[in-house]
Each structure stands twice: as C-alpha cells, then as structure tokens.
Amino acid sequence: MTLQQRRQCIRWCWRSLLCACALLCSCEKSEGLSQAEAELYVKDVHVSIAQHSLVLPFVALGDFAYRQPPLSWDPSTSTRDRPQFVDRLSVSIETYGWVDSGFRPNCQKLTRRWAQSVCDNPWSAIRQALPSHSFKLLDLSHARVGDPKGPVNCIDDGNPRAEFPARSREAKIVCGAQVFRKGGEQYFFAVVRIDGDLGALWTVGPAVEGGENLRATTDRQGAAIVALVQNGLGAIENFQPLHDAMCSLRPPGAKDGPKGPDCVSTGE
C-alpha cells in the first residue's frame, strides 16, 4: 500500500471508525521510504504568496509530496532569503507517520512542533480543528469566483455566488463545489481572508458529528486555518498560542486518543 493509498484510506474512515480503520491501514506492509525521500519530506520549503513569506515541510505540499514518486521541488531554490513565489499552494496537514509507518521515524526530524504534533497522532487538536481534507493557500487578487480555469470552479446549482470576504479573518461560503463522494451530499467552497490578499480555500459540508451547522463549520475551520498560518507557518513558530487556539476550535464531539487528551481542561 503506497503513501497515497494509506492517506486516502485514513481520510475515508476518519469520522466514523477512526481508530479501527487507522489500525487496519497501518497494519498493511509498508513499502518504506528511501533515504532521499525521507530527507526530502522533512525539509522546509519557503514560499511567498500575496506578499506573505511562509514555511512548510515538503511533506505538507499536497501537489508534490503525494505523487509516486514525489515531484521534485529542490529546497535549495526556495530559501528564507529567496522564497518560491506562487499564486496558490495546496496544503495537506496529515498524520504523516500514522498513514505510513515508513515515515514514522522521521516525525521528530520535522522542524516545526505543529508538524511533529500531528505526525503520529490523529487525535491532535491541530488535526481535528482543521478541515479534514487539504486546503489551498492563494493570492485572492489573482483568483476569481467561478473561474473555470481557477481554483474556485463553482458548480451551477442555481444559488447566487458570493464575493471573497473583505475583512481579515472573515470566512464565507462562496458557491457550490463539485465533490465526487458517495451519498450525494452538497459541498461548498469556503474562503477565509487571512491577511491582506492572502486567503485560503477549502470545501465544507455536510454537517459534522455533533450537529454543527454549515455556517459554524465555516467560521470554525476558517479560524483554524488563520491560526495555523499566523502562528505555525511564519518565519517564527508560536506553538503554544497555536495549540491553545486549536484546542478551542476542535469540532463538537471531538474525541481524545488512547494515550490521553491533547488538550488539558482547566475545569470550571
């Protein structure tokens, strides 16, 4: 079972049978990682989007790390002083060492504490607070709602399309999204304006466990993305404020793992 297949397997059963399915997926024989792949996955990549410099481990680059073999992105071409300029970037915050046991020994080699905290823990506050699928960081000045060649390619469901949020930290549902999943549930594109023209795009819906409605899910997940970008992806990581924010942004019904809670309750 490849890294991509394990990742899809964990996602498929995340909400209903997380523990049992994760164990099933992880019991598959790991193909392992070459030394070159392992070294590539843990390296930091420096990018600039909408005049914001960000730092991510290569393993979080959804359009690159999850190909077989992974697409090449030479980290020497994207340094702190010379970041790679992009208009959009897919970000996958996954339990990298849980999905593929071959990566597990590399979890502690990741330079950011947030990445280490999610690497082998599906119950981490950061993993639970964020959207269950990848999201895209994008320059909102270079994107348009409904552009068939752009990231916000809306479906024609008869509903009006909204403009991008105008204020920083504001999240909005902008239009219906075509998502090919069983059940026929309706999904939507949501956008949060993080700061300036830096924004994030992801899909929301249907209602999650605990009865959270679409509006509440959009606001909560948008706030989680903002917290990650501002406290986890900047030049300096501020892990404790990030972790505290994520603990308050977990969805209703969030469960703790078998090793104990990731968030400590202070009581009344």
C-alpha positions as CSV (number, residue, x, y, z in Angstrom):
1,M,0.0,0.0,0.0
2,T,1.5,3.3,-1.1
3,L,1.7,6.5,1.0
4,Q,-1.1,8.0,-1.2
5,Q,-3.3,4.9,-0.7
6,R,-2.9,4.9,3.1
7,R,-3.7,8.7,3.1
8,Q,-6.9,8.1,1.2
9,C,-7.8,5.1,3.5
10,I,-7.4,7.2,6.7
11,R,-9.4,10.0,5.2
12,W,-12.3,7.7,4.1
13,C,-12.9,6.4,7.6
14,W,-11.8,9.4,9.7
15,R,-15.1,10.4,11.2
16,S,-16.8,7.1,11.9
17,L,-14.2,4.4,12.6
18,L,-11.0,6.3,13.1
19,C,-9.2,4.0,15.5
20,A,-10.2,0.7,13.9
21,C,-9.6,1.9,10.3
22,A,-6.3,3.6,11.2
23,L,-5.1,0.4,12.7
24,L,-6.2,-1.6,9.7
25,C,-4.4,0.8,7.3
26,S,-1.3,0.9,9.4
27,C,-1.2,-2.9,9.5
28,E,-0.5,-3.0,5.8
29,K,3.0,-3.8,4.9
30,S,4.9,-0.5,4.4
31,E,6.9,-0.1,1.3
32,G,9.2,2.2,3.2
33,L,10.9,5.3,2.1
34,S,14.3,5.7,0.5
35,Q,16.7,7.9,2.4
36,A,16.5,10.5,-0.3
37,E,12.6,10.6,0.0
38,A,12.8,10.8,3.8
39,E,15.3,13.7,3.7
40,L,13.1,15.5,1.1
41,Y,9.9,15.1,3.1
42,V,11.2,16.7,6.3
43,K,12.9,19.7,4.6
44,D,11.4,23.1,4.9
45,V,10.1,24.9,1.8
46,H,10.0,28.7,1.8
47,V,7.2,30.2,-0.3
48,S,5.8,33.7,-0.8
49,I,2.1,34.1,-1.5
50,A,0.4,37.5,-1.7
51,Q,3.5,39.2,-0.2
52,H,3.5,36.8,2.8
53,S,6.5,34.6,3.4
54,L,5.6,31.1,4.7
55,V,7.5,28.0,5.7
56,L,6.1,24.4,5.3
57,P,7.7,21.0,5.4
58,F,7.8,19.4,2.0
59,V,5.5,16.6,3.2
60,A,2.7,19.1,3.6
61,L,2.8,20.1,-0.1
62,G,-0.3,18.3,-1.4
63,D,0.5,18.7,-5.0
64,F,4.1,17.4,-4.7
65,A,4.6,15.0,-1.8
66,Y,1.8,12.7,-2.5
67,R,2.8,11.7,-6.0
68,Q,4.5,8.4,-6.7
69,P,7.4,9.1,-6.9
70,P,7.2,12.6,-5.3
71,L,7.6,15.5,-7.7
72,S,10.9,17.3,-7.3
73,W,11.0,20.7,-5.6
74,D,14.6,21.4,-4.8
75,P,14.6,23.1,-1.4
76,S,17.8,25.0,-2.3
77,T,15.7,27.0,-4.7
78,S,13.3,28.2,-2.0
79,T,15.2,29.6,0.9
80,R,14.3,32.1,3.6
81,D,16.1,34.9,1.6
82,R,14.8,33.6,-1.7
83,P,11.3,32.1,-1.3
84,Q,9.5,30.5,-4.2
85,F,6.8,32.9,-5.4
86,V,3.4,31.2,-6.1
87,D,-0.2,32.3,-6.6
88,R,-1.6,29.2,-4.8
89,L,-0.4,26.2,-3.0
90,S,-2.2,23.0,-1.8
91,V,-1.5,22.3,1.9
92,S,-2.1,18.8,3.4
93,I,-1.9,18.7,7.2
94,E,-1.9,14.9,7.7
95,T,-0.9,12.3,10.3
96,Y,2.1,11.6,8.1
97,G,3.7,8.9,10.3
98,W,0.4,7.3,11.1
99,V,-0.6,6.9,7.4
100,D,2.8,5.4,6.5
101,S,4.8,3.7,9.2
102,G,7.8,4.1,7.0
103,F,7.7,7.8,7.7
104,R,7.2,7.5,11.4
105,P,10.9,7.6,12.4
106,N,11.1,10.9,10.6
107,C,8.4,12.7,12.6
108,Q,10.8,14.2,15.1
109,K,13.0,15.4,12.3
110,L,10.3,17.9,11.2
111,T,11.4,21.4,12.3
112,R,8.1,22.7,13.4
113,R,6.4,21.5,16.6
114,W,2.9,21.6,15.0
115,A,4.1,19.2,12.3
116,Q,5.6,16.9,14.9
117,S,2.3,17.1,16.9
118,V,0.1,15.9,14.1
119,C,2.7,13.4,12.5
120,D,1.7,10.4,14.5
121,N,-1.5,11.5,16.3
122,P,-4.9,11.6,14.5
123,W,-6.4,13.0,17.8
124,S,-4.1,16.1,17.9
125,A,-6.0,19.3,18.4
126,I,-4.4,20.8,15.3
127,R,-5.5,17.9,13.1
128,Q,-9.0,17.9,14.5
129,A,-9.6,21.6,14.2
130,L,-8.6,21.9,10.6
131,P,-10.6,20.8,7.5
132,S,-10.5,17.0,7.1
133,H,-9.2,17.4,3.6
134,S,-6.4,19.7,2.2
135,F,-6.9,23.4,1.7
136,K,-5.3,25.8,-0.7
137,L,-3.5,29.0,0.2
138,L,-4.0,31.5,-2.6
139,D,-3.5,35.1,-3.6
140,L,-7.1,36.4,-3.7
141,S,-6.1,39.2,-6.0
142,H,-5.2,36.6,-8.7
143,A,-8.4,34.5,-8.2
144,R,-12.0,34.9,-9.2
145,V,-15.1,33.2,-8.0
146,G,-16.5,30.9,-10.7
147,D,-13.4,31.0,-13.0
148,P,-13.5,27.6,-14.8
149,K,-9.7,27.6,-15.0
150,G,-9.1,28.8,-11.4
151,P,-9.3,27.1,-8.0
152,V,-12.8,28.4,-7.2
153,N,-14.6,26.5,-10.0
154,C,-18.2,26.7,-8.9
155,I,-21.0,24.4,-9.9
156,D,-24.2,25.8,-11.4
157,D,-26.7,24.9,-8.6
158,G,-29.0,27.9,-9.1
159,N,-27.7,29.7,-6.0
160,P,-26.1,33.1,-6.1
161,R,-22.3,33.3,-5.8
162,A,-20.7,35.4,-3.1
163,E,-17.6,37.6,-3.4
164,F,-14.5,36.9,-1.4
165,P,-14.5,38.0,2.2
166,A,-13.5,41.7,2.5
167,R,-12.1,41.7,6.1
168,S,-9.1,39.8,7.5
169,R,-10.1,36.7,9.4
170,E,-13.5,36.7,7.8
171,A,-14.7,33.4,6.3
172,K,-17.5,32.9,3.8
173,I,-19.2,30.3,1.7
174,V,-18.9,31.5,-1.9
175,C,-20.5,28.8,-4.0
176,G,-21.3,25.2,-4.5
177,A,-18.5,22.8,-5.2
178,Q,-18.4,19.6,-7.2
179,V,-17.2,16.8,-4.9
180,F,-17.4,13.2,-6.1
181,R,-18.3,11.3,-2.9
182,K,-21.0,8.7,-2.2
183,G,-24.3,9.9,-0.7
184,G,-25.0,12.9,-2.9
185,E,-24.4,15.4,-0.2
186,Q,-23.9,19.0,-1.2
187,Y,-20.5,20.6,-0.6
188,F,-19.5,24.2,-0.9
189,F,-16.4,26.2,-1.4
190,A,-15.4,28.3,1.6
191,V,-12.8,31.1,1.6
192,V,-11.2,32.9,4.5
193,R,-9.2,36.1,4.1
194,I,-6.2,35.6,6.3
195,D,-4.4,38.9,5.9
196,G,-4.2,41.3,3.0
197,D,-4.7,39.3,-0.2
198,L,-3.6,36.1,1.4
199,G,-6.5,33.7,1.7
200,A,-7.4,30.0,1.9
201,L,-9.9,27.9,0.0
202,W,-11.4,24.6,1.2
203,T,-14.7,22.6,0.9
204,V,-17.3,22.4,3.7
205,G,-20.3,20.2,4.2
206,P,-22.3,18.2,5.1
207,A,-22.9,18.7,8.8
208,V,-20.2,17.1,11.1
209,E,-20.7,14.9,14.1
210,G,-22.2,17.0,17.0
211,G,-24.8,18.8,14.9
212,E,-22.5,21.7,13.9
213,N,-24.2,23.6,11.0
214,L,-22.6,24.8,7.8
215,R,-22.1,28.4,9.0
216,A,-20.5,27.3,12.2
217,T,-18.2,24.8,10.5
218,T,-17.1,27.5,8.0
219,D,-16.3,30.0,10.8
220,R,-14.5,27.5,13.0
221,Q,-12.4,25.9,10.2
222,G,-11.6,29.3,8.8
223,A,-10.3,30.5,12.2
224,A,-8.2,27.3,12.5
225,I,-6.6,27.9,9.1
226,V,-5.8,31.5,10.1
227,A,-4.3,30.3,13.4
228,L,-2.1,27.8,11.6
229,V,-0.8,30.3,9.0
230,Q,-0.2,33.1,11.5
231,N,1.3,31.0,14.3
232,G,2.7,28.0,12.5
233,L,3.8,28.9,9.0
234,G,5.5,32.2,9.6
235,A,9.2,32.8,10.0
236,I,9.0,32.1,13.7
237,E,6.6,29.4,15.0
238,N,4.5,30.3,18.0
239,F,3.4,26.8,19.0
240,Q,1.7,27.4,22.4
241,P,-0.7,30.1,21.1
242,L,-1.4,27.9,18.1
243,H,-2.1,24.9,20.2
244,D,-4.3,26.8,22.6
245,A,-6.3,28.2,19.7
246,M,-6.7,24.8,18.1
247,C,-7.9,23.3,21.4
248,S,-10.8,25.8,21.4
249,L,-11.5,25.2,17.7
250,R,-12.0,21.4,17.7
251,P,-15.4,20.3,16.3
252,P,-18.3,19.3,18.6
253,G,-17.9,15.7,19.6
254,A,-14.1,15.7,19.2
255,K,-12.6,12.6,20.9
256,D,-9.4,12.1,22.7
257,G,-6.9,9.4,21.7
258,P,-6.0,6.3,23.7
259,K,-2.8,8.0,25.0
260,G,-4.9,10.7,26.7
261,P,-6.2,14.2,25.8
262,D,-4.1,16.5,23.6
263,C,-5.9,19.5,25.4
264,V,-5.9,19.8,29.1
265,S,-9.2,21.0,30.6
266,T,-9.0,23.8,33.2
267,G,-12.4,22.9,34.6
268,E,-14.9,25.5,35.7
